[in-house]
Amino acid sequence: MLQKPLHHECLWAEHPQTSGQYLWVPASGLPARPGSAAAQGRPALPAQTVAAQSLPGVPVPSFPLALRAQPGGVASPSAEPAHLAMACVAHYFLSTYSPCVSLWGNSFVAAVPRNSQLQEDQDLPELLKRVEKFPCACPHWLWGSKVLFTVYDPDYMKVILGRSDPKPLGTYRFLAPWIGYGLLLLNGQTWFQHRRMLTPAFHYDILKPYVGLMADSVRVMLDKWEKLISQDSHLEIFGHVSLMTLDTIMKCAFSHQGSVQTDRNSQSYMQAVEDLKNLFFFRIRNIFYHNDTIYRLTSDGRWNHRASQLAHQHTERVINLRKAHLQKEGELEKVRKKRHLDFLDILLFSKMENGSSLSDEDLRAEVDTFMFEGHDTTASGISWILYALAMHPEHQQRCREEIQGLLGDGASISWDHLDQMPYTTMCIKEALRLYPPVPAIGRELTKPITFPDGRSLPKGIMIALSFYALHHNPEVWPNPEVFDPSRFAPGSTQHSHAFLPFSGGSRNCIGKQFAMKELKVAVALTLLRFELSPDPSRVPVPIPRIVLMSKSGIHLHLRKLL
């Protein structure tokens, strides 16, 4: 078993002497044997080739996408002949004939223990190194003939998100035992039907009264913080914010009465979600775990099953409570007369009025999906925004002054207020640029694609659209690591696909308006109550876990304002 990664950054390139064939060329690799074809600069045996003539009618794959600085836009093997043969053959034999080894993110990944620290906190820094080197996209050889292209150029993003390619089943299916096949995992006509059915739940008239519910949940959290900082001003905020956003989505989308922030059942659900995100991440990185039968026999597989059951118990309790409420005398007709229905009521009424169109499994899948996505993404967004403001006190104070001038002591906050805080909105967007709640999404090409610069990919290629890399791409955002809210000042112009915290195209986040309102409410009320500063002894380390989290939590010092 390999205990540490061996790095071989591979590029798909055209060899000038292989008659239109394409092969994997290492940008850096092992030294060639003296006297070999590679050492003498002659064409080496290509480990993976795609002959243009073998793919009739398919655009020729003409990557590496981003080597703009190199002549011809491709990596020439003759530039590093000594590296070609051994690395190509090594990659080929290891990935093809050694089932315990795969390539993930250009690193060998074997059957690694779940608690291994193998690059766990280096994924994003390594990605940003590649962004600097390849400003459009870069390929990753996974295993065998599988390749993943990570894209972070706005023009490429626009082309891909403008299509209807499905999400790759190979990895997204690992989420199915937890959230089922709801909007996140569905593809094709079924996805379209569910999206059309649920869109009214996020209508303007539905969202307006939610602001008061959001504010109530935030105030409960802030009251807890006041009590906690009376003993210690240091606080890890992500867990508290997650409970608050779960409380909010339960009240707004699922008509829940009361607060879940002190409910023990909610605590167990939150822990289950945390476990499931980590288990998903580790399953992707372990080639053995991709086999369902093997995975079920492992301790991680059994853990995943138990955590999924805990999550399902929570959502089933929510569904059954709402069903029981609607069965009370007069309640059904009262809700039926509403101009717009809440999220869960839409699902329940669809089931009641046309039972064949929405099965019990479909209903629970949508509830599981929105219970998770509706709270965890916004929790990530709010936590990182507060951290960004803590790191930049001058911007924090300017936001506070703007909010104080608008809300006074914050006793009342309305929908209309949220459109009257331009500088706070600029800071929120800049924090979302630096820390996008969903770092990346996937697509699998169902037909060939050609990008605006003429480069192309054939059908069947897996694409990772990295919003994190896009937002940190110096070709798109000058000085990308600098927190600069003026990037989003009124009148500033950006590429339509340069800023995608809620994805884009027809499959963009259905709840993006809901999320933005919740972010503004949480930030506004928090800044009125507390002054935030970072904890220099506990610097957060961003890691991708479906949503953007911190390996060490997000720790802040809070000072109560008079």
Disulfide bonds with the S-S distance in Angstrom:
none
